[in-house]
Amino acid sequence: MAKSAASISAFGKARSTVSGSPLSADELQKIDAFWRASNYLALGMTYLKSNPLLKEPLKPEHVKDRLLGHWGASPGLAFAYIHLSRAIKAQDLDIVFMAGPGHGAPGVIGPCYLEGSYSEIYPDCSEDEEGLLRFFKQFSFPGGIGSHCTPETPGSIHEGGELGYCLSHACGAAFDNPDLIVAAVVGDGESETGPLATSWHINKFLNPIRDGAVLPILHLNGYKINNPTIWARVPYEEIEAFFRGMGWTPYFVEGSDPATMHQAMAATIDRCLVDIRAAQKQARSSGQPFRPLWPMIVLRTPKGWSSPAEAGGHKLEGSWRAHQVPMADVKKDKSKLKALEEWMRSYKPEELFDAQGRFKAELKAIAPIGPRRIGSNPHANGGHLKKALRLPDFRSYGMKVDKPGTAEAENCRPLGNFLRDVMKANMQNFRVFGPDENTSNKLNAIYEVSKKLWLEEYFPEDADGAELAPDGRVIEMLSEHTLEGMLEGYLLTGRHGFFSTYEAFAHVIDSMFNQHAKWLTICNLLPWRAKIASLNLLITSTVWRQDHNGFTHQDPGFLDVVVNKSASVTRIYLPPDVNSLLCVADHCLKSEGYINVIVADKQNHLQYLSMEHAIVHCTKGIGIWSKASTDQGGEPEVVMASAGDIPTKEALAAVDMLRQEFPDLKIRFVNVVDLFKLQPNTEHPHGLSDRDFDSLFTVDKPVIFAFHGYPYLIHRLAYRRTNHKNLHVRGYKEKGNINTPLELAIQNEIDRFSLAIDAIDRVPRLHVAGAHAKEKFRNLQIECRNYAYEHGVDKPEAADWKWPY
């Protein structure tokens, strides 16, 4: 073996940065026994459906018919879990454990069962032979649990089903938790993802006075499914240089010999805890926050540590073949069944469990007790710690609307004032997150009570409007991944937050949104999981106001992603003005267990609803605007509907044009704030009944619907409705680039002229009689486009249109 390869080998006696042997012989024996028991359980979960303690020779009928799971990362995870538990008990620590490796659940669930947490939540998996059998059988089994640290896993707030978010979740959990330590095991496969790479910067956001600490443990076990991992194959010097350059103090623990590895890991964790407490003591005693060079651990162990060296003529321990199920055909191959039995017996289960199948009391005694156990830590069930926000009266931040559709205002700026005072009243459990855009998004009033968190160097010019402070509660970083992960970790541990981002780049967190929605969906099925505060996303800088950013910034499709997820956890709101936005924001901040997506542009928009009317309208979520309708006392000839700020303006302008040309035309105007109102109530709890939908939209009249996003989404929601065949939706059609607002609307046929022409085309009595009006509208449309191309702005009479009635 070449010298460079030998230096990064996972085998041999422990090699560690920190020297020392803090474990007594008795402690060493018991910790190793706890670890062996955890590894035995990991194999039992993978393979066994009976004979859980091998009280008789292993037979094919004892083995599951379908073998699923991942063995490779489990021994290392259990190793870290047990050593952290030892430190918890020795020092009375408050530690949350996060398993970043995607399929590492056996290495977490095993020690959780052994410490007693699992059986307390799931009494059927009792601490005896019968319960152990149920514990084994449920793993990766229909009706059971998955191979990630899913919501069903006690002590978990991080599933790991999708890689990359372990450290950002850990950082969010540590915010405003000064006594908490979050130990986050990062898989070396996970470390190759973009979100994980950016999240090494979390050390720049942890204030040692008011926040807890994150202790990353980079687990180098060498392989993904059948490919080496990058970090496991680079020289030691590069790893050390990288993490020192990122502002961490790396401590290495490398090897495969259990006795020396236990001593090295114990000494290293003790050293990390000394470093953490020293940094916190310095900052807290002086009152001067700074950015410590926080400790981290690089743990290098073989893939599938403690498995047989070979299986079937191939290397197993320390090979990619140990990643999933190491021997998958043991039911048919007697030699492999024998090898599996020898492997499981090598952990000496008879030394670990008593005759009744209970983990021996003297071994269990090394674990912490009560809520100090990792599987029972209350921070990992944050709904139990959550305190309701103290909210000011949102009504006092609203606009006075004397006449609808005549005054303009920036919709998001009053929301910024509201969030400022929410922050002021909740300085221990509320934070605001955004990539780099809170000022751009008109939310900058929040800086009046709390600045942007900044623990780095300062230049003199920063004092001129940079809004930086070491104790800031506004978190800004140009990584939507890291921010979303921080917010999720903050919510999952019982706090509240608000995230705003540009609409086109909400897609960066599509899959993170998916995973959090899945987490909440499963939590709804677990009575022991207390509800956490909702995740509130403000989607702004929207598609219809990208005058200079152009085509790249035109994408309202995040809403399509949201609609894919469970109706039990998803909510979408499109408030058209200031007062409705405030009403929606207040509702969302009070809610729990949801992901609330609010779409509201930051630019000047017409104001339609008084606060009183906004509250009523938002409470209903959908409704007829009587002042924009002419069908009172009868059936409409056409329904004009809108969802979103610009679509509402264009739809109202189209109504105005139609009323001028056809004073006797019966028009009904419907505005939608709660998008899921369009779905049947059999599909979404907010959905309208078919009778209510038919009452609003009729059963046979044309409906012209101006929608903020892609038109297909409205059809998806309403395809089962009686009048769907007469529903004609206008929205974004991937047309445009550097446009004026009206010209962009014209290109996508959501402008007032196109909407009015749509109505004429679909009202039978106007097919012929409306020809002159259609010609007029087309001529005006052409004028507006030509004016924009010549002058670079919209024609004033179109841009400055106000509701005239």
C-alpha positions in Angstrom: 0.0 0.0 0.0 1.4 3.4 -0.9 2.3 5.7 1.9 -0.5 8.2 1.0 -3.1 5.5 0.9 -1.8 4.0 4.2 -2.2 7.4 5.8 -5.9 7.5 5.1 -6.7 3.9 5.8 -9.6 3.3 8.2 -8.0 0.2 9.7 -5.7 -0.3 12.6 -5.3 1.0 16.1 -6.7 4.4 16.8 -4.9 7.5 15.5 -6.2 10.7 17.1 -5.3 14.3 17.5 -6.2 14.2 21.2 -4.3 11.7 23.3 -5.3 10.1 26.5 -7.3 7.2 27.9 -10.1 8.6 30.0 -12.1 5.4 30.3 -11.5 3.0 33.2 -11.3 -0.7 32.4 -14.9 -1.1 33.6 -16.2 1.8 31.5 -14.4 0.6 28.5 -15.9 -2.9 28.8 -19.4 -1.6 29.3 -19.2 1.0 26.4 -17.9 -1.7 24.1 -20.7 -4.0 25.2 -23.3 -1.3 24.5 -21.8 -0.8 21.1 -21.8 -4.5 20.3 -25.4 -4.7 21.4 -26.2 -1.8 19.1 -24.5 -3.6 16.2 -26.4 -6.8 17.0 -29.7 -4.9 16.9 -28.8 -3.3 13.6 -28.2 -6.8 12.0 -31.4 -8.1 13.7 -33.4 -5.3 12.2 -32.1 -6.1 8.8 -32.4 -9.9 8.8 -34.6 -11.4 11.5 -38.3 -12.0 11.8 -38.0 -14.7 14.6 -35.4 -16.2 16.9 -34.3 -12.6 18.0 -31.7 -13.8 20.5 -30.3 -16.8 18.6 -31.5 -19.2 21.3 -31.5 -21.8 18.6 -29.4 -22.3 15.5 -30.3 -19.8 12.7 -32.7 -21.3 10.1 -33.9 -19.9 6.8 -37.4 -19.4 8.2 -36.0 -17.0 10.9 -34.9 -14.6 8.1 -37.1 -12.0 6.5 -38.3 -12.8 3.0 -37.3 -9.4 1.7 -34.1 -8.0 3.0 -33.9 -4.2 3.1 -31.8 -1.7 4.9 -28.4 -0.2 5.1 -25.8 -1.6 7.4 -22.6 0.3 6.4 -23.0 3.6 8.3 -24.8 2.1 11.3 -21.8 1.0 13.5 -20.2 4.4 13.2 -23.4 6.2 14.1 -24.0 3.9 17.1 -20.4 4.5 18.1 -20.9 8.3 18.1 -24.3 8.0 19.8 -22.9 5.9 22.7 -19.9 8.1 23.3 -22.1 11.2 23.4 -24.4 9.4 25.8 -21.4 8.7 28.0 -20.5 12.4 28.0 -24.1 13.4 28.7 -24.2 11.2 31.8 -20.8 12.2 33.0 -21.4 16.0 32.7 -25.2 16.3 32.8 -25.3 17.7 29.2 -28.2 18.6 27.0 -27.5 17.0 23.6 -29.5 16.5 20.5 -28.2 14.0 18.0 -28.6 14.2 14.3 -27.8 11.4 11.9 -26.9 12.9 8.5 -26.1 9.6 6.6 -29.3 8.8 4.7 -30.0 5.2 5.6 -28.3 5.1 9.0 -31.4 4.5 11.2 -30.3 1.1 12.6 -27.3 2.8 14.1 -29.6 5.3 15.9 -32.7 3.2 16.7 -30.6 0.5 18.2 -29.0 2.5 21.0 -32.3 4.4 21.4 -34.0 1.0 22.2 -31.2 0.0 24.5 -31.4 3.2 26.6 -35.1 2.6 27.0 -36.5 5.6 25.1 -37.9 3.6 22.2 -40.1 1.3 24.4 -41.5 4.2 26.3 -43.0 5.6 23.2 -43.8 2.3 21.5 -44.7 -0.1 24.4 -45.3 -2.9 21.9 -41.6 -2.9 21.3 -41.0 -3.8 24.9 -37.7 -4.5 26.6 -38.0 -8.2 26.5 -37.7 -11.0 23.9 -41.2 -10.5 22.6 -40.8 -6.8 22.2 -37.3 -7.2 20.6 -38.8 -9.5 18.0 -41.4 -6.8 17.1 -38.6 -4.2 17.1 -36.7 -6.3 14.6 -39.7 -7.2 12.4 -41.0 -3.7 11.9 -37.8 -2.4 10.3 -38.2 -1.8 6.6 -41.3 -3.9 6.7 -44.9 -3.0 5.5 -46.7 -1.1 8.2 -43.4 -0.6 10.0 -40.7 2.0 9.9 -38.2 3.1 7.2 -34.4 3.0 7.1 -34.0 6.7 7.7 -34.3 8.5 11.1 -38.0 9.2 10.2 -40.4 11.2 12.4 -41.2 7.8 14.0 -37.7 7.8 15.5 -37.6 9.1 19.0 -35.0 11.9 19.4 -34.9 12.7 15.7 -35.6 16.1 14.1 -33.6 15.2 10.9 -34.6 12.4 8.6 -31.7 12.3 6.3 -33.8 10.8 3.5 -32.5 13.6 1.3 -28.9 14.4 2.0 -27.3 17.8 2.8 -29.3 19.5 5.6 -27.8 18.0 8.7 -25.7 21.0 9.7 -28.2 23.7 8.8 -30.9 21.8 10.8 -28.4 21.6 13.7 -27.6 25.3 13.6 -31.3 26.2 13.7 -31.7 23.9 16.7 -28.9 25.6 18.5 -30.2 29.2 17.9 -31.4 30.7 21.2 -30.7 27.4 23.1 -27.6 28.5 25.1 -27.2 25.2 27.0 -27.9 22.9 24.1 -25.2 21.0 22.1 -26.3 19.6 18.8 -24.1 16.7 17.7 -24.5 16.4 13.9 -23.0 13.4 12.2 -22.3 14.3 8.5 -21.9 11.3 6.2 -19.1 11.5 3.8 -21.5 10.9 0.9 -23.7 13.6 2.2 -20.7 15.9 2.4 -20.5 15.9 -1.4 -23.8 17.8 -1.7 -24.1 21.5 -2.4 -26.3 22.3 0.6 -24.0 20.5 3.0 -20.9 22.3 1.5 -22.4 25.7 2.1 -23.6 24.8 5.6 -20.1 24.5 6.9 -20.5 28.3 7.2 -23.0 27.9 10.1 -20.1 28.6 12.5 -20.4 32.3 11.4 -23.9 32.4 12.7 -23.6 30.9 16.2 -23.4 33.6 18.9 -21.6 32.0 21.9 -23.5 34.2 24.3 -27.1 33.3 23.4 -26.8 30.3 21.2 -25.9 26.7 21.8 -23.1 24.9 20.0 -23.0 22.5 17.0 -20.5 19.7 17.1 -20.1 18.3 13.6 -18.8 14.8 13.3 -17.7 14.1 9.7 -17.9 10.3 9.4 -15.5 9.1 6.8 -16.4 5.5 6.2 -15.3 5.5 2.7 -18.1 4.6 0.3 -21.4 5.4 -1.1 -23.5 2.6 -2.7 -20.6 1.3 -4.8 -18.3 4.2 -5.2 -15.7 5.8 -3.0 -16.5 9.1 -1.3 -14.3 12.1 -2.2 -13.5 13.1 1.4 -12.3 9.6 2.3 -9.7 9.6 -0.5 -8.0 13.0 -0.1 -4.9 13.5 2.0 -5.1 14.2 5.7 -3.4 17.5 5.2 -6.1 18.7 2.7 -8.9 17.7 5.1 -7.3 19.6 8.0 -6.5 22.6 5.8 -10.0 22.8 4.5 -11.7 22.8 7.8 -9.3 25.1 9.4 -9.9 27.4 6.5 -13.6 27.2 7.1 -13.1 28.3 10.7 -13.3 25.0 12.5 -10.8 23.2 14.8 -10.7 19.6 13.4 -9.9 16.7 15.7 -9.2 13.4 14.1 -10.2 9.9 15.4 -9.3 7.2 12.9 -9.0 3.4 13.1 -10.9 0.1 13.6 -9.5 -1.4 16.8 -12.5 -1.0 19.2 -10.5 -0.7 22.5 -8.2 2.1 21.3 -11.0 3.8 19.3 -13.2 4.0 22.4 -10.5 5.7 24.4 -9.7 8.0 21.5 -13.3 9.0 20.9 -13.9 9.6 24.6 -10.8 11.8 25.0 -11.8 13.7 21.8 -15.3 14.4 22.8 -14.1 15.5 26.2 -11.7 17.9 24.5 -14.4 19.3 22.2 -16.7 19.9 25.2 -13.9 21.8 27.0 -13.4 24.0 23.9 -17.1 24.7 23.6 -17.5 25.6 27.2 -14.4 27.8 27.2 -15.6 29.8 24.2 -19.0 30.2 25.8 -17.6 31.2 29.1 -15.3 33.8 27.5 -18.2 35.4 25.6 -20.7 35.2 28.4 -18.5 36.5 31.2 -17.2 39.4 29.0 -20.5 40.1 27.3 -18.5 40.4 24.1 -19.7 38.0 21.4 -17.1 36.7 18.9 -16.7 33.8 16.5 -14.9 30.9 18.1 -13.0 28.4 16.1 -15.5 25.8 17.1 -14.4 22.1 17.4 -15.4 19.4 15.0 -14.5 15.7 14.8 -13.3 13.8 11.7 -14.2 10.2 12.5 -12.7 7.7 10.1 -13.9 4.1 10.5 -14.3 1.2 8.0 -17.5 0.9 6.1 -19.6 -1.7 7.9 -17.2 -1.6 10.8 -17.2 -4.9 12.8 -18.5 -7.0 9.9 -16.6 -10.0 8.6 -13.5 -9.2 6.6 -14.8 -11.1 3.6 -18.0 -12.6 2.3 -18.4 -14.7 -0.8 -14.8 -14.2 -1.8 -15.1 -10.4 -1.7 -13.9 -7.9 0.8 -16.7 -6.8 3.1 -15.6 -4.7 6.0 -14.2 -1.5 4.6 -15.8 -2.1 1.2 -18.8 -0.7 -0.7 -20.3 -4.1 -0.4 -21.0 -3.4 3.3 -23.2 -0.3 2.4 -26.6 -2.0 2.1 -27.5 -5.6 3.0 -24.1 -7.3 3.0 -25.3 -10.9 2.4 -28.7 -10.7 0.6 -29.3 -14.4 -0.3 -28.9 -16.1 3.1 -32.2 -17.8 2.9 -31.1 -19.9 -0.1 -27.4 -20.2 0.5 -26.6 -22.4 3.6 -23.0 -21.2 3.7 -24.0 -17.6 3.8 -26.7 -18.3 6.4 -24.0 -19.9 8.5 -21.7 -16.9 8.0 -24.5 -14.6 9.1 -25.1 -16.6 12.2 -21.4 -16.6 13.1 -21.3 -12.8 12.5 -24.3 -12.2 14.8 -22.9 -14.5 17.4 -19.6 -12.7 17.3 -21.3 -9.8 19.2 -22.0 -12.4 22.1 -25.7 -11.6 22.6 -25.7 -14.0 25.6 -23.4 -11.5 27.4 -25.7 -8.6 26.5 -29.2 -9.8 27.2 -30.7 -11.7 30.1 -32.9 -14.8 29.8 -36.0 -12.7 29.3 -34.4 -10.8 26.5 -33.8 -7.6 28.4 -30.6 -5.6 27.9 -28.5 -6.3 31.0 -29.1 -3.7 33.7 -25.4 -3.0 34.4 -24.9 -2.2 30.7 -28.1 -0.1 30.4 -26.9 1.9 33.5 -24.1 3.6 31.5 -26.8 5.5 29.5 -28.3 8.8 30.7 -31.7 8.7 32.3 -35.0 10.5 31.7 -35.0 13.5 29.3 -31.2 13.5 29.2 -31.3 10.4 27.0 -30.8 11.2 23.3 -34.0 9.5 22.4 -36.0 11.4 25.0 -34.5 14.9 24.6 -37.5 17.4 24.6 -35.8 19.6 22.0 -36.3 16.8 19.5 -40.1 17.0 20.0 -40.2 20.8 19.9 -43.9 21.2 20.0 -43.8 20.4 23.7 -41.4 23.4 24.2 -43.2 25.8 21.9 -44.7 29.0 23.3 -47.2 31.0 21.3 -46.0 34.2 19.8 -47.0 37.5 21.3 -48.5 39.2 18.3 -49.4 42.9 17.9 -52.8 43.7 16.4 -52.2 43.5 12.6 -55.1 45.8 12.0 -53.0 48.8 13.2 -50.5 48.3 10.4 -53.1 48.5 7.6 -54.0 51.1 5.0 -57.1 53.2 5.0 -58.9 52.5 1.8 -61.6 55.0 1.1 -62.3 54.1 -2.5 -61.2 50.7 -3.8 -58.6 50.5 -6.6 -57.5 54.1 -6.6 -54.5 54.4 -4.2 -51.2 52.5 -4.6 -48.8 51.2 -2.0 -46.0 48.7 -1.6 -47.7 45.7 -0.3 -44.8 44.3 1.7 -43.6 47.4 3.5 -46.5 47.4 6.1 -45.8 43.7 6.6 -42.2 44.7 7.4 -43.5 47.1 10.1 -45.7 44.2 11.5 -42.8 41.8 11.5 -40.6 44.4 13.3 -43.0 44.5 16.2 -43.5 40.7 16.2 -39.7 40.5 16.5 -39.7 43.1 19.3 -42.2 41.2 21.3 -40.5 37.8 20.8 -36.8 38.4 21.1 -36.1 34.8 22.4 -38.1 32.7 20.0 -38.6 34.4 16.6 -36.2 35.0 13.8 -36.4 36.2 10.2 -34.5 34.6 7.3 -33.8 35.7 3.8 -31.0 35.2 1.3 -29.9 38.9 0.8 -33.1 40.6 0.2 -35.0 41.8 3.2 -34.4 45.4 2.3 -35.1 44.6 -1.4 -38.3 42.9 -0.3 -39.4 46.0 1.7 -39.1 44.3 5.0 -36.3 46.4 6.3 -38.3 47.9 9.1 -37.3 44.8 11.1 -33.7 46.3 11.4 -35.2 48.9 13.7 -35.3 46.3 16.5 -32.8 43.7 15.3 -30.0 43.8 12.8 -28.5 41.1 10.5 -26.5 38.7 12.5 -22.8 39.3 11.7 -19.8 37.9 13.7 -17.1 38.6 11.1 -14.9 41.6 10.6 -16.3 45.1 10.1 -15.3 47.9 7.8 -16.0 51.6 8.6 -18.5 51.8 5.7 -20.6 49.1 7.4 -21.9 51.7 9.8 -23.6 53.4 6.9 -26.8 51.3 6.4 -25.3 47.8 6.4 -27.5 46.9 9.4 -25.0 44.5 10.9 -24.8 43.4 14.6 -23.3 40.4 16.5 -26.6 39.9 18.2 -28.8 40.4 15.2 -31.8 38.1 14.8 -32.2 38.5 11.0 -30.3 35.7 9.2 -29.1 36.5 5.7 -26.9 34.3 3.6 -26.9 33.7 -0.2 -27.8 30.0 0.3 -31.5 29.4 0.3 -30.6 25.8 1.3 -28.8 26.8 4.4 -31.4 29.3 5.5 -34.3 27.0 4.9 -32.4 24.3 6.9 -31.8 26.7 9.8 -35.4 27.8 9.8 -36.6 24.1 9.8 -34.3 23.3 12.7 -35.5 26.3 14.6 -39.1 25.4 14.2 -38.6 21.7 14.9 -37.1 22.6 18.3 -40.1 24.7 19.3 -39.6 28.2 18.0 -41.1 30.5 15.2 -39.8 32.1 12.1 -40.4 33.8 8.8 -38.6 33.3 5.5 -38.8 35.6 2.4 -37.2 34.9 -0.9 -37.5 35.9 -4.6 -40.2 33.8 -6.3 -38.1 32.5 -9.2 -35.5 31.1 -6.7 -37.8 29.5 -4.3 -37.2 26.5 -6.5 -33.8 26.2 -4.9 -35.6 24.8 -1.9 -38.1 22.7 -3.8 -36.9 19.4 -2.4 -36.3 20.8 1.1 -39.9 22.0 1.1 -40.9 18.5 -0.1 -39.0 16.8 2.8 -40.4 19.1 5.4 -43.9 18.6 4.1 -43.4 14.8 4.3 -42.1 15.1 7.8 -45.1 17.1 8.9 -47.5 14.7 7.2 -46.0 11.7 9.1 -46.0 13.7 12.4 -49.8 14.2 12.0 -50.1 10.4 12.3 -48.0 10.2 15.5 -49.9 11.3 18.6 -46.7 11.6 20.6 -45.3 14.3 18.3 -46.5 17.7 19.4 -47.3 20.2 16.7 -44.6 22.7 15.8 -45.1 26.3 14.5 -45.8 26.5 10.8 -43.1 27.2 8.2 -44.0 30.5 6.7 -42.6 31.4 3.3 -43.2 34.8 1.7 -42.7 34.5 -2.1 -42.1 37.9 -3.5 -40.3 39.8 -6.3 -42.7 38.0 -8.4 -42.9 37.1 -12.1 -45.0 40.1 -13.2 -42.6 42.7 -11.9 -39.2 41.6 -13.3 -38.7 44.7 -15.4 -34.9 44.6 -15.4 -34.1 41.0 -14.3 -35.9 39.5 -17.2 -36.6 35.9 -18.2 -34.4 34.2 -15.6 -36.4 35.8 -12.8 -39.8 34.9 -14.2 -41.0 31.6 -12.7 -44.1 31.2 -10.5 -43.8 27.4 -10.5 -43.0 26.9 -6.9 -46.8 26.8 -6.3 -47.0 23.7 -8.6 -44.5 22.0 -6.3 -46.6 22.9 -3.2 -49.8 21.5 -4.7 -48.1 18.1 -5.0 -47.8 17.6 -1.3 -50.3 16.4 1.3 -53.4 18.6 1.7 -53.0 18.1 5.5 -50.0 20.4 5.6 -50.0 22.7 2.6 -51.6 26.2 2.3 -51.2 28.8 -0.5 -52.3 32.4 -0.2 -52.4 35.1 -2.8 -53.4 38.3 -1.0 -54.0 41.1 -3.6 -53.2 44.2 -1.3 -51.7 45.4 1.9 -54.6 44.7 4.3 -55.2 41.2 3.0 -51.5 40.4 3.2 -51.4 41.5 6.9 -54.5 39.4 7.6 -52.9 36.4 6.0 -49.6 36.9 7.7 -51.2 37.1 11.1 -53.1 33.9 10.5 -50.0 32.1 9.3 -47.9 33.2 12.3 -50.6 31.8 14.6 -50.9 28.5 12.9 -49.1 25.3 13.6 -48.3 22.1 11.6 -48.4 23.7 8.1 -46.3 25.1 5.4 -47.9 28.4 4.5 -46.8 29.9 1.2 -47.7 33.6 0.8 -47.3 35.1 -2.7 -47.2 38.9 -2.6 -45.1 41.3 -4.7 -43.0 44.0 -3.2 -43.7 46.8 -5.7 -46.5 49.4 -5.7 -49.9 48.0 -6.3 -53.5 49.2 -6.2 -55.3 48.8 -2.9 -58.8 47.3 -2.9 -60.0 46.2 0.6 -60.5 48.1 3.8 -59.2 46.2 6.8 -62.7 45.2 7.7 -63.4 43.9 4.2 -60.0 42.2 4.0 -60.6 40.2 7.2 -63.9 39.0 6.0 -62.5 38.2 2.5 -59.5 36.4 3.8 -61.6 34.5 6.4 -63.7 33.1 3.5 -60.6 32.7 1.2 -62.7 33.4 -1.9 -65.6 35.7 -2.6 -67.5 37.9 -4.9 -66.4 41.5 -5.1 -69.8 43.2 -5.3 -68.4 46.6 -6.3 -66.8 45.0 -9.3 -69.8 43.0 -10.3 -73.0 43.9 -12.3 -75.0 40.7 -11.9 -76.7 41.4 -8.6 -80.2 39.8 -8.5 -79.6 37.5 -11.4 -77.2 35.1 -13.1 -74.0 36.4 -14.7 -73.2 36.1 -18.4 -69.6 35.8 -17.6 -67.5 35.3 -14.4 -64.2 37.2 -14.2 -61.9 35.7 -11.6 -58.5 36.5 -10.3 -55.8 35.2 -7.9 -52.8 37.4 -7.3 -52.0 41.2 -7.3 -51.3 41.9 -11.0 -53.9 39.4 -12.2 -56.5 41.2 -10.1 -55.6 44.6 -11.5 -55.7 43.3 -15.1 -59.0 41.5 -14.5 -60.6 44.6 -13.0 -59.3 46.7 -15.8 -60.9 44.2 -18.2 -64.2 44.5 -16.4 -64.0 48.3 -16.7 -63.5 48.0 -20.4 -66.3 45.6 -20.8 -68.7 47.7 -18.8 -67.9 50.7 -20.9 -68.6 48.9 -24.1 -71.5 46.7 -22.9 -73.3 48.5 -20.0 -75.9 45.8 -19.8 -73.4 42.9 -19.6 -73.9 40.8 -16.4 -70.4 40.3 -15.0 -69.5 38.6 -11.7 -66.1 39.3 -10.2 -64.6 36.6 -8.0 -61.3 37.0 -6.2 -59.3 34.1 -4.7 -56.9 34.5 -1.8 -56.8 30.9 -0.5 -55.9 28.9 -3.7 -57.0 25.6 -2.3 -60.5 26.9 -2.2 -60.6 25.8 -5.8 -60.1 22.2 -4.9 -63.0 20.1 -3.8 -63.4 19.7 0.0 -63.0 16.0 -0.5 -59.4 16.7 -1.6 -58.4 19.6 0.7 -59.8 20.7 4.0 -60.0 24.3 2.7 -61.8 23.3 -0.5 -65.2 24.5 -1.4 -68.1 22.1 -1.6 -69.4 21.5 -5.1 -72.5 23.4 -4.3 -70.6 26.5 -3.1 -68.3 26.3 -6.1 -71.2 26.0 -8.5 -72.9 28.9 -6.8 -69.8 31.2 -7.3 -68.7 30.1 -10.7 -72.1 28.9 -12.1 -72.7 25.5 -13.8 -72.7 26.7 -17.4 -71.4 30.2 -17.8 -67.9 31.1 -19.1 -65.2 31.8 -16.5 -62.2 33.9 -17.4 -59.6 33.3 -14.7 -56.5 35.5 -14.4 -54.0 33.6 -12.4 -50.6 34.6 -11.0 -48.9 31.3 -12.0 -48.9 28.7 -14.7 -52.5 28.3 -16.1 -52.4 24.5 -15.8 -52.4 24.7 -12.0 -55.9 26.1 -11.8 -57.1 23.3 -14.1 -55.4 20.7 -11.9 -57.3 22.1 -8.8 -60.7 22.5 -10.5 -60.8 19.6 -13.1 -63.6 17.8 -11.3 -65.9 20.8 -11.0 -69.1 20.9 -12.9 -68.2 23.9 -15.0 -64.6 23.0 -15.7 -65.3 22.9 -19.4 -66.1 26.6 -19.4 -63.1 27.6 -17.3 -60.5 29.6 -19.3 -57.3 30.4 -17.4 -54.7 33.0 -18.3 -51.3 33.0 -16.6 -47.6 32.9 -17.2 -46.7 31.1 -20.4 -42.9 31.4 -20.4 -43.0 34.5 -22.6 -41.0 37.6 -22.0 -37.6 39.0 -21.0 -36.8 42.7 -20.3 -40.3 44.0 -20.4 -42.5 46.8 -19.0 -45.2 45.4 -16.6 -48.1 45.7 -19.1 -46.1 44.5 -22.1 -45.1 41.4 -20.1 -48.7 40.8 -19.3 -49.6 41.2 -23.0 -47.0 38.7 -24.1 -48.5 36.1 -21.7 -52.1 37.1 -22.6 -53.0 37.9 -19.1 -53.5 41.6 -19.8 -56.7 43.5 -19.6 -57.2 43.5 -23.4 -56.8 39.8 -23.8 -59.1 39.1 -20.8 -61.8 41.4 -22.2 -61.5 39.7 -25.6 -61.7 36.3 -24.0 -65.0 37.4 -22.4 -66.4 38.6 -25.7 -65.4 35.4 -27.4 -67.3 33.3 -24.8 -70.5 35.2 -24.2 -72.8 33.9 -26.9 -74.7 37.2 -27.5 -71.3 39.0 -28.0 -69.9 36.7 -30.7 -71.0 39.0 -33.4 -72.0 42.1 -31.6 -68.7 42.3 -29.9 -66.6 42.5 -33.0 -66.1 46.3 -33.0 -65.1 46.1 -29.3 -62.6 43.4 -30.0 -61.0 45.5 -32.8 -60.8 48.4 -30.4 -59.2 46.4 -27.7 -56.7 44.9 -30.1 -55.8 48.3 -31.4 -55.2 49.6 -27.8 -53.1 46.5 -27.1 -50.9 47.2 -30.1 -50.6 50.8 -29.1 -49.4 49.8 -25.6 -46.8 47.4 -26.9 -45.5 49.9 -29.4 -45.3 52.6 -26.8 -43.3 50.4 -24.4 -40.8 49.5 -27.2 -40.4 53.2 -28.1 -40.3 54.8 -24.6 -39.2 52.0 -22.3 -42.2 52.5 -20.0 -45.9 51.7 -20.2 -48.3 54.1 -21.6 -49.4 56.4 -18.7 -53.1 56.0 -19.2 -52.6 52.2 -18.9 -50.0 52.2 -16.2 -51.9 54.7 -14.1 -55.3 53.0 -14.5 -57.6 53.3 -11.5 -60.9 51.6 -10.7 -63.4 54.3 -11.8 -66.7 53.2 -10.2 
